[in-house]
Amino acid sequence: MKGRPLLYTSYEADQGLLNTTSKKVMLGLFLLVLVTIPFQVIPGLQFLGQADWLRLLSTTAIFAIGALGLNILTGLAGQVSLGHAFFMGVGAYTAVWLGGPEDGPLLGLGLPIWIWLPAAGIVAALIGVAVGPTAVRVRGLYLAIVTLGLVFIGDYLFRNWASLTGGAQVGRDFPPLEFRWWKEEVPVIDFTTPSTWFGLEVSGIAKTFFLLALLAGVYTLLAKNLQRTRVGRAFMSIRDRDIAAEIMGVNEFAYKLLAFGISSFYAGIAGALLASFLTRVIPEQWNLFLSVQFIAIILIGGAGTVTGALLGSAFVVLLPRIVQNFTLWLQSLALEGEGLLGAIANVFIATSQTDFGLINTMAGVGPGLSVAQLNLVLYGLLIIGFLIFEPLGLFGIWLRIRNYWKGWPFTY
């Protein structure tokens, strides 16, 4: 109502996705920025239209799909899982089995993307439901150990099933992101080659970015709507107090099984898209560290919230690039060695074999942590920090900012 923006006269209005003018405006601005990023027309954000940054943003969209799936299982249903990488690998190899070349030395049927992409999610979901009865009988640490075992089982299978995966440390090429009606030689839409849209030159990576952003938007909408349904409320009741939920009539076993299936479906889709986007993947890609990355996304972004999954995905994917750029800046200051900033940079940056800085920027082995090792340390510190100081993650920080703005100047 005009003048009473928080007054709702129906449950439908209260539960609406965009139930305030502010949300509608922010979504409109976000979509406008998203569409114009590849064309480098927004002052201050032109660098995001560069090819390397578009690849990072595309990876963020893929990780967001996978994180939304884990958020349904862990954030909504309260089931701890370390096996997300396994289901992503299942989705990836289902996709390459159906979509890989049928005349090559490895398994492949040469089917189009509208078959192999949904099938990647469906097969992963079926396997998730198959292992679900074993997993849902335990909870807490025991559930985490059970799902952790799936990663090691998958690692063994993927490395030794050479006719499908290409073998350990070798891998294989994955079907490209292109749309065909069937098996015609020329694709209807090729998302990896440049083309002209409405008189504008669009690069291949920009087209890939648009495709992945669109898919991420669709799965975000599905996840948000699921949270508002009876199924989503059942998930949250199990998470908050499973015994009380079962007493009230919630079928705990069936809903936990459903949560595993939906989460595995999202993971399979994300795995297929990630492998196709990277074009060539080795079996060792689907390891424990990938699962830990998704746990970090959920904890840093904010468990149980769709916005938190999106924020966490952007943070975790873009963090290594930000750390790398910051390290290179410190290195330039340390090499110059002038002023207070140069002295501070010398403390943190090792520029020679006899320099004992915290971060090593030299090629090869040297003192201090490499940028990759520093990222691992930061993941651990951020998980610990958010669990202790801000359990709601980045979404919790956004809530604090929003509530402060709403309550200003009465901030007490």
N, C-alpha and C positions, 0 to 999 in steps of 0.2 A: 504493500500500500504506500501511496505517496506520503512522505513525511514520517512513515513508520517502517523503515526498511527491514527490521527484524521481526515484524508482526506477520505471522502466517495464519491463514484461516483454514488450512487443510493439511493433511499429512503429505499429500503429493507435493505441495509447495515447499514444505519443510524439508523433504527428502530429495528435492530437485538437485541435479548436478550443478546447475548454475542458478542458485536461488537468490543471488544478490547482484546488483549492478556492477559492483567491484569485480566479482568473479568473471562476469561477461566481458568487461573491458580488458581485464588482464589476459584472459584467454585470447581475445581478439588481437591484442598487441603481440602476444607470444607467437601466434600463428603468422602474423605479418612479418615479424623478425625471422621466423623459420623459413618462410617462402623466399625472402629477399637475401638471405645470407649468401647463397652461391653467387649472387650478382654484385656483391661488394658495393652496395649503395648506402649502407647505414654508416654514418660517421662514427669512427671509433671501433667499429666491428668489421672493418674490411678484411682484417687478417683471418677471420673465420672462413672467408670464401676461398682461401688458398687450399690447394689440393691436400696437403698433409693434415690441415685442420678439418677439412671435410671428411677425411678418412676417420679421424678421431670422433667426430660427431656421428658418423655412420655406425662406428663401433659402439658408441654410447646408446644409440637406438636399439641395437641388437642386445646389448647387455640389459637394457631396460626391460625388454620382453622376458628375458630369463629371470631377472630380479622380480618382476611382477608374479611369475610363477612361484618362486621361492617364498615371496611375501604371502601368497595365499596359503601355503603349507605351514610356514613358520610364524608369520605375523598374525594371520587370522585364526588358523586352526591350532597354533601353539605346538606344532610337531617339529622338533629340531632335526635338521637333515644336513648331512655332509656329502650326500651322494648326487648333488646337482650336476656335477661334471659328467658322471656316468650317463645320465639321461640325455645330456646334450650330445655326448658321443653317439648314443644310440640314434638320436635324430639325425645326426650328420651322416652316419653310415647307411641309414635307411634312405636318405636323400640321394647319396651317391650310388647306391645299388639300383635305385629306380631311375635316376636321372643321368648316370654316367654313360659314356659311349658303349654301345652294345657290340661294337666290332673291335674293342681293345683287349689287351691281355688280362684285364681285371674285370670283375663282375660289374655289369651295367645293363640296363634295359633301354636307355635313351628316351625316357618319357619326359614330357614337359613339366614346367614348374607348377602348374595348377594341379598336378598329381603328386609329385614328389614332396612338395612343401607340406600340404596337409597330412600326407602319409607319414612324414617324419614325426609330427606331433602325435598322430594316432598310435603308431607303433610304440613310441616312448610311453604314452599313456597306458597302453595295454600291459607293457612290462611293469610300469609303476603299480598298476592294479594287481598284477600277478605276485609281486613281492610285497605288496601292501599288507596282506594278512599276517605275514611274519613280523613286519615292522610295527604294526599298530598294536600288537600285544604287549609291547614294552613302551616305556616313556623315559624322558629325560636323557641322562648320560647313556643309558643302554640303547635307546633309539639312535642316538648320534653314532655309536659304535657300529650298529647294524648297517646304517646307511654309509658309513665310512668303508665298510667291507665291500660295498658295491663298487666303489672307485677302484679298489685293488683288483676285483674280479674283472671289471671293464678294462683296466690297464693290461692285464694278462691276455684277455681275448682280443683286444684291438691290436696288440703287438704281434700276436701269433696268427691271426686270421689274415694272412698276407694276400690271399686272393680277393679280399674285399677292401682291406685298408691300405694295401701296398707294402706292409711290413714295417718293422721298427726302424726309426730314423730315416725312412725313405718316403713313406706316405704316398699320396696320389692326388691328382687334380680332381677338383669337384665341379659339378655342373655350374655354368655361369648364370648370372641373374639376367635371364632373358625369357620372353614369353613366346611360346609357340602353341599353335592349336593342337599339333600332334608331333610328327617327326620331320616336318619340312626343313629343307636346308637353310632357308633364310628366315630368321625369327621375325615375328610381327613387331615386337618391341625389344630392342637390345639396350639394356640399362647400363652397359659398360662402354659404349661408343658415343662420341659427340654427335649432336644433332641440333637442329634449329627449331625452337618453340616460339611461335608468335613473333617471329623476326628477331629473337634473341638467341645467341649462341650458348648452348648448354653443354658443358663437358660431361664425359662419361661418369666421373665421380660425383658430379652434381646430380645427375639422373639417379644414380644409386642412392645418394643421400635422400632424395625425395621419396623413392620407393620405400626405403627402410624407415624413414620418419612417418610415412603413411601407415605402414604396418604396425609400428610402435603405437601410433595413435589409436588404431583399431583395437589392439589388445589392451591398451590402457582403458579404453571405454568399456570393454567387456569386463575387465577386472573391477573397475569402479562400480559397474552395475551389479556384479556378483556380490559385492560387499553389502549392497542394499537389499538383497533378496532374502528369502527365508533360509536358503542354503548358507549365505554369508553370516546371518545371525546365528545359525546353528554352529558354524565354525567358531565364532567368537565365544559362544557359550561353553563349548568344549575347552577352548583355550583358557577361559577365566576360571571355570570350576567344572571339570568333566563329570564328577560324580553327581553334582547337583543337576547338571544338564541331562544326564541319563535318567535321573529320577523324574524330571519334568517331561520325559517322553522323547528326548533326542536320542536317536540310534547312534551311539558313539562309534561303533565299529563301522557302520555304513558311511557315516560322514567323514571319518578319518580316511577311509578307503577312497572316497570321492575326492578328498583334498589331495591325496597322493596322485590320483589320476590326472586332475586338472594341473597340478604343479608340474608333473612329468610331461604333459602335453606342451605347456609353455616352454619347458626346457628343450624338448625335441625341436620345436620351431626355431628357438634361438640357436641351437647347435647347428641346424641345417643352414640357417642364414649366415652364421659366423663362418662356417667352412666354405660356403659358396663365395662369401665376400673376400676371404683370404685367398681363395682360388686353389691353394695347395696346403694341406695340413698333414702333419705326421701323427701317428697314434698317441704319442706322448703328450699331445696338446691337451687331452682330456684328463688332467691329473688333479691331485689333491689341492694344489695351489689355486686352480680355477674355482673349485668349490669354496675355498676360503675367501676368494675375491667376492663371491656372491654373498657369503655370510657378512663380509665387511660392508657390502653395499646396503644390506638390510639394517645392520646395526648403526652404521653411520648416517644413513638416510632417515631411519625411523621405522621400526618394525610395526606392522599392522596398518600402514597408510600407503596409499597409492602414490601420493606426492613424495613420500619419503623414499620409495623405491626409485622414482625418477631422479630425485636429487642425489641419492646415493650413487646411482649409475654414472651420472655426469661427473660427480666428484672423484670416484675411483678410477674412471677411465682417463679423465683429464689430468689427474694428479701427477702421473709420471712425466707428462710433457711440461707441466708447470715447474716441477722440481728440476727437470733438465735445464729449462730456460733460466731458472733462478741460479742454478749452479754455474752455468756458463757466464752469467753476469758477475757472480762472485769471483770466478776465475779471472775475468778481465780486470777486475779491481785489484786482485792479489798480484797479478803480473805487473800492473802499473805501480802498485805499492806506494801510493801517494795519499796523504791525508788520513783522517780517522777511519773512513770506510775501507781504505786499503789495508790498514792495520787489522781491522776486524775480519776482513776477508781472509787474510793470511792465517788467522787462527783456525778457520774452518776448511780451507782449501789446501790440499797437498799438491804442489806443483813440481816436486822433484822427489827422487828416491830417498833423500835425507830429510825431507820435510814431513813432519808428523801432524798433518791436518786431519780433520774429521772426515772430509770427503776427498776421494781420489779422482781426479779428472784426467789422469795420464792414461795413455794406451797401455794395455797389459797390466801385470800385477804390480801393485804399489801399496804404500801405506794408506790407511783409512778405508772408508767404505766406497764402493762404486755407486753409481747412480741407481742401478738395479737393486743393490743391497740396501741402499738408503730407502728405497720405496717399500721394501719388505718391512724394515724397521718402522717406517711411518704407519703402515697398515696396522701393525701390532699396537703401536702407541695410540693411534686414533680409536681403535676398538676399545682399548682399556679406558681411554679418556672419556669417550662418549658413554660407556656403560656406567662409569662412576659419576660423572658430572652432568650428563644430559641423556638419560635413557631414551628419550624420544628422538634423539639424533638431530639432524639438520631441520627436520620438520618441527621439532620442539623449539629450536631457535627461532624459526619463522613464526611460530605461535606466540612466543614472547614479544617479538617485534610487532606483530599484528595487534596483540592485546594492549601493548603500550601505546600504539598509535590510536586505537579506539578509545582508550581511557584518558588520553591526554586532554587537558592538563591535570586531570585528577588521576595521578599515577599510583596512588596509595591503595 
